[in-house]
Amino acid sequence: MGEHPVGVVVTPDGKRAYVTNYDANSISVIDTASNKVTATIPVGKGPGGLAVAPDGGRLYVANGPSNDVWVIDTGDHSVVAKVDVGKSPHGIAVAPDGKRAYVTDFGVNQLSVLDLASNEVVAKVDVGKSPYGVAVTPDGKRVYVTNAASNNVSVIDTESNKVTATVPVGTNPVAIAIKP
């Protein structure tokens, strides 16, 4: 494992886990059958959040200090694209249909919406202060964003890319999960 592991995601088939190594600017690839690191993928500065496409073919890595998201081919570990997003991206989630990714831009209080066919930002959504965690509902109709400094969660409609509700929660929310 690298230095300062931050995020982890498992492929849909459960065969590999990917771990961000923040201080080493890399991703460790773990074979879940042997529990051994099988590869290390160099990425941008300070990788934090990561997500895998529903088909397992692409890995998306949010690099905070680099202000970008790297798209990695999971077959050969090559970099497919580097997408500039807002300042200090952290959380990232992929829609169930694999068409969009949602990235929290901690430094500018926004959510970047990425079109995964073109690997371009197609929308920016203003959310609360210091957005960190992000999750998409199983039907892909809503995105939930934790806003650490606002002590709330923004609910975004994915069709309009508009905030439809703001839910007060406890102090400093940073992670979120949705139960199907």
Disulfide bonds with the S-S distance in Angstrom:
none
